[in-house]
Amino acid sequence: VQLQASGGGSVQAGGSLRLSCVASESTYRFNAIGWYRQAPGKQRELVATITSSDSTRYLPSVKGRFTISRDNAKNAIYLQMNSLKAEDTAVYYCNGEQGGLGNPFKDYWGKGTQVTVSS
């Protein structure tokens, strides 16, 4: 299983970016798939995920500004990030979890993509 993330970049505060993550198989094969981020000197944190039943979960500080979505025809998920703030600056990672029903759980990670927001 491979996850390939793209779409990072540099933007001024208040701007927007859209991250993409393309999986090597249907995104519905993941219990949950989404985005984590890690800022310098900080722990990696969950930003947004979408489950196989299309439930979504967001980091409270991004709720209302970020939207996670999927295009299963393209095996892709997206993170639309609006009203970006300097504190959103981090390396963003695509993550997918598989397993359960007697199978071991396993996390898959894509390479990170840098998001830099200047104030």
Backbone as CSV, one residue per row, in Angstrom:
resi,resn,N_x,N_y,N_z,CA_x,CA_y,CA_z,C_x,C_y,C_z
1,VAL,0.851,-1.188,0.000,0.000,0.000,0.000,0.882,1.231,0.000
2,GLN,0.592,2.148,-0.896,1.368,3.389,-0.968,0.438,4.586,-0.916
3,LEU,0.918,5.615,-0.275,0.202,6.874,-0.198,1.140,7.966,-0.685
4,GLN,0.678,8.757,-1.637,1.527,9.810,-2.190,0.846,11.158,-1.992
5,ALA,1.478,11.979,-1.187,0.917,13.286,-0.872,1.564,14.372,-1.726
6,SER,0.799,15.391,-2.005,1.312,16.540,-2.754,0.461,17.762,-2.431
7,GLY,0.933,18.919,-2.893,0.123,20.119,-2.761,0.592,21.121,-1.746
8,GLY,1.647,20.816,-1.018,2.133,21.778,-0.048,2.740,22.983,-0.735
9,GLY,3.100,23.960,0.049,3.717,25.153,-0.500,3.755,26.257,0.525
10,SER,4.066,27.454,0.039,4.143,28.624,0.903,3.018,29.573,0.553
11,VAL,2.389,30.122,1.566,1.255,31.011,1.353,1.223,32.030,2.485
12,GLN,0.631,33.154,2.226,0.482,34.161,3.274,-0.724,33.824,4.148
13,ALA,-0.694,34.311,5.360,-1.810,34.104,6.268,-3.107,34.568,5.618
14,GLY,-4.139,33.770,5.804,-5.422,34.053,5.191,-5.620,33.366,3.851
15,GLY,-4.549,32.831,3.318,-4.609,32.161,2.029,-5.103,30.734,2.130
16,SER,-5.071,30.049,0.987,-5.590,28.687,0.899,-4.593,27.778,0.183
17,LEU,-4.659,26.523,0.537,-3.913,25.470,-0.155,-4.783,24.218,-0.167
18,ARG,-4.541,23.354,-1.136,-5.223,22.070,-1.154,-4.186,20.961,-1.240
19,LEU,-4.229,20.072,-0.281,-3.346,18.915,-0.286,-4.076,17.736,-0.920
20,SER,-3.311,16.922,-1.620,-3.854,15.714,-2.230,-3.071,14.511,-1.735
21,CYS,-3.761,13.395,-1.602,-3.109,12.133,-1.249,-3.721,11.059,-2.133
22,VAL,-2.894,10.457,-2.942,-3.358,9.387,-3.825,-2.891,8.056,-3.270
23,ALA,-3.842,7.152,-3.093,-3.538,5.820,-2.570,-3.385,4.834,-3.716
24,SER,-2.683,3.745,-3.434,-2.471,2.716,-4.451,-3.671,1.786,-4.561
25,GLU,-4.697,2.027,-3.728,-5.937,1.264,-3.816,-7.084,2.148,-3.364
26,SER,-8.290,1.618,-3.415,-9.453,2.416,-3.035,-9.314,2.975,-1.624
27,THR,-9.671,4.230,-1.462,-9.610,4.831,-0.125,-10.598,4.177,0.830
28,TYR,-11.604,3.488,0.298,-12.565,2.796,1.159,-11.992,1.515,1.752
29,ARG,-10.808,1.119,1.304,-10.152,-0.043,1.907,-9.457,0.314,3.219
30,PHE,-9.483,1.578,3.558,-8.906,2.039,4.816,-10.026,2.252,5.839
31,ASN,-9.778,1.828,7.069,-10.738,2.132,8.131,-10.903,3.643,8.245
32,ALA,-9.784,4.317,8.148,-9.758,5.771,8.167,-8.535,6.217,7.383
33,ILE,-8.662,7.325,6.700,-7.550,7.884,5.946,-7.608,9.386,6.130
34,GLY,-6.440,9.979,6.253,-6.476,11.415,6.508,-5.106,12.027,6.609
35,TRP,-5.046,13.112,7.388,-3.849,13.933,7.457,-3.413,14.158,8.898
36,TYR,-2.119,14.061,9.089,-1.469,14.458,10.319,-0.477,15.565,9.962
37,ARG,-0.043,16.279,10.967,0.992,17.278,10.745,1.955,17.306,11.910
38,GLN,3.161,17.765,11.593,4.177,17.896,12.632,4.945,19.188,12.410
39,ALA,4.856,20.058,13.390,5.598,21.312,13.362,6.936,21.099,14.063
40,PRO,7.922,21.926,13.772,9.241,21.774,14.409,9.126,21.798,15.930
41,GLY,9.738,20.802,16.572,9.738,20.743,18.017,8.439,20.281,18.645
42,LYS,7.480,19.876,17.814,6.178,19.450,18.352,5.875,18.019,17.935
43,GLN,4.939,17.414,18.651,4.521,16.065,18.301,3.610,16.083,17.081
44,ARG,3.611,14.969,16.399,2.702,14.824,15.262,1.273,14.803,15.784
45,GLU,0.374,15.516,15.097,-1.012,15.565,15.532,-1.960,15.292,14.377
46,LEU,-3.104,14.720,14.735,-4.120,14.437,13.737,-4.784,15.747,13.314
47,VAL,-4.890,15.951,12.018,-5.528,17.162,11.490,-6.957,16.861,11.047
48,ALA,-7.106,15.845,10.232,-8.435,15.490,9.733,-8.400,14.077,9.191
49,THR,-9.468,13.335,9.450,-9.590,12.007,8.878,-11.000,11.775,8.380
50,ILE,-11.121,10.819,7.476,-12.420,10.397,6.978,-12.447,8.875,7.028
51,THR,-13.531,8.325,7.554,-13.614,6.879,7.719,-14.253,6.219,6.499
52,SER,-14.257,4.902,6.528,-14.862,4.147,5.429,-16.375,4.347,5.371
53,SER,-16.950,4.865,6.441,-18.377,5.209,6.432,-18.582,6.704,6.227
54,ASP,-17.497,7.380,5.819,-17.546,8.806,5.473,-17.773,9.729,6.668
55,SER,-17.494,9.240,7.850,-17.485,10.131,9.009,-16.177,10.908,9.000
56,THR,-16.236,12.146,9.413,-15.034,12.981,9.438,-14.722,13.416,10.865
57,ARG,-13.448,13.703,11.065,-12.974,14.144,12.368,-11.917,15.201,12.121
58,TYR,-11.967,16.276,12.902,-11.024,17.380,12.712,-10.365,17.779,14.023
59,LEU,-9.134,18.237,13.907,-8.470,18.917,15.012,-9.305,20.162,15.316
60,PRO,-9.647,20.413,16.570,-10.511,21.559,16.864,-10.023,22.877,16.275
61,SER,-8.719,23.094,16.234,-8.205,24.378,15.768,-8.343,24.575,14.265
62,VAL,-8.676,23.520,13.524,-8.837,23.660,12.077,-10.293,23.524,11.640
63,LYS,-11.153,23.150,12.569,-12.563,22.957,12.236,-13.145,24.270,11.720
64,GLY,-13.858,24.173,10.600,-14.436,25.366,9.987,-13.510,26.020,8.974
65,ARG,-12.246,25.644,9.011,-11.281,26.199,8.043,-10.798,25.131,7.062
66,PHE,-10.656,23.901,7.544,-10.165,22.806,6.702,-11.313,21.858,6.395
67,THR,-11.277,21.272,5.199,-12.280,20.290,4.811,-11.598,19.103,4.157
68,ILE,-11.903,17.921,4.662,-11.367,16.704,4.059,-12.443,16.108,3.154
69,SER,-12.006,15.596,2.019,-12.951,14.986,1.076,-12.231,13.879,0.331
70,ARG,-13.012,13.099,-0.418,-12.397,12.027,-1.178,-12.999,11.971,-2.586
71,ASP,-12.197,11.455,-3.493,-12.658,11.136,-4.849,-12.232,9.697,-5.084
72,ASN,-13.144,8.790,-4.837,-12.761,7.389,-4.891,-12.419,6.924,-6.305
73,ALA,-12.940,7.593,-7.298,-12.582,7.228,-8.673,-11.098,7.446,-8.930
74,LYS,-10.507,8.366,-8.166,-9.082,8.667,-8.316,-8.250,8.081,-7.169
75,ASN,-8.903,7.302,-6.290,-8.207,6.759,-5.098,-7.539,7.890,-4.316
76,ALA,-8.223,8.999,-4.181,-7.602,10.183,-3.604,-8.436,10.788,-2.490
77,ILE,-7.723,11.409,-1.577,-8.365,12.285,-0.601,-7.728,13.654,-0.716
78,TYR,-8.465,14.642,-0.240,-7.992,16.011,-0.329,-8.186,16.712,1.005
79,LEU,-7.344,17.699,1.249,-7.527,18.561,2.407,-7.520,19.990,1.891
80,GLN,-8.689,20.583,1.850,-8.800,21.985,1.478,-8.578,22.821,2.723
81,MET,-7.558,23.657,2.675,-7.182,24.459,3.833,-7.402,25.925,3.491
82,ASN,-8.342,26.542,4.180,-8.647,27.961,3.983,-8.294,28.750,5.232
83,SER,-8.231,30.039,5.076,-7.936,30.936,6.207,-6.719,30.450,6.989
84,LEU,-5.676,30.141,6.256,-4.482,29.577,6.886,-3.837,30.571,7.840
85,LYS,-3.290,30.006,8.908,-2.622,30.800,9.941,-1.169,30.348,10.054
86,ALA,-0.350,31.201,10.628,1.063,30.860,10.788,1.220,29.554,11.573
87,GLU,0.335,29.332,12.527,0.432,28.114,13.343,0.048,26.840,12.597
88,ASP,-0.417,26.976,11.359,-0.675,25.800,10.526,0.600,25.321,9.833
89,THR,1.666,26.087,9.971,2.937,25.713,9.357,3.430,24.394,9.939
90,ALA,3.673,23.432,9.068,4.089,22.099,9.499,4.351,21.245,8.269
91,VAL,4.901,20.078,8.523,4.949,19.053,7.492,3.675,18.219,7.647
92,TYR,2.951,18.085,6.572,1.685,17.349,6.581,1.896,15.963,5.981
93,TYR,1.359,14.959,6.672,1.518,13.578,6.258,0.155,12.943,6.001
94,CYS,0.088,12.194,4.922,-1.100,11.401,4.659,-0.970,10.074,5.418
95,ASN,-2.034,9.650,6.020,-2.037,8.422,6.822,-3.276,7.607,6.518
96,GLY,-3.091,6.289,6.467,-4.227,5.407,6.299,-4.099,4.197,7.198
97,GLU,-5.212,3.809,7.798,-5.213,2.646,8.689,-6.041,1.526,8.071
98,GLN,-5.460,0.332,8.121,-6.202,-0.853,7.690,-6.153,-1.885,8.801
99,GLY,-7.015,-2.874,8.719,-6.991,-3.963,9.694,-8.304,-4.104,10.434
100,GLY,-8.323,-5.031,11.383,-9.515,-5.345,12.152,-10.180,-6.591,11.615
101,LEU,-11.223,-7.045,12.308,-11.952,-8.270,11.950,-10.978,-9.445,11.851
102,GLY,-10.110,-9.557,12.853,-9.162,-10.655,12.896,-7.833,-10.375,12.225
103,ASN,-7.750,-9.283,11.509,-6.488,-8.906,10.866,-5.789,-7.840,11.702
104,PRO,-4.465,-7.871,11.709,-3.744,-6.859,12.505,-3.940,-5.467,11.921
105,PHE,-3.991,-4.479,12.823,-4.073,-3.094,12.381,-2.705,-2.656,11.872
106,LYS,-2.735,-1.849,10.848,-1.487,-1.341,10.294,-1.708,0.076,9.790
107,ASP,-0.729,0.916,10.095,-0.745,2.296,9.616,0.166,2.442,8.416
108,TYR,-0.297,3.168,7.427,0.521,3.490,6.262,0.698,5.003,6.216
109,TRP,1.906,5.414,5.853,2.238,6.837,5.812,2.798,7.215,4.457
110,GLY,2.387,8.370,3.979,3.017,8.930,2.810,4.163,9.837,3.223
111,LYS,4.959,10.254,2.274,6.005,11.237,2.552,5.331,12.569,2.871
112,GLY,5.947,13.310,3.711,5.360,14.570,4.111,5.449,15.636,3.035
113,THR,4.558,16.595,3.154,4.581,17.760,2.270,4.565,19.014,3.144
114,GLN,5.476,19.926,2.856,5.650,21.098,3.703,4.600,22.158,3.400
115,VAL,3.985,22.664,4.448,3.088,23.814,4.345,3.682,24.927,5.199
116,THR,3.930,26.057,4.587,4.500,27.200,5.290,3.560,28.391,5.126
117,VAL,3.122,28.936,6.236,2.217,30.084,6.225,2.944,31.253,6.875
118,SER,3.094,32.311,6.118,3.800,33.491,6.639,2.789,34.538,7.083
119,SER,3.099,35.168,8.190,2.163,36.168,8.737,2.524,37.573,8.278
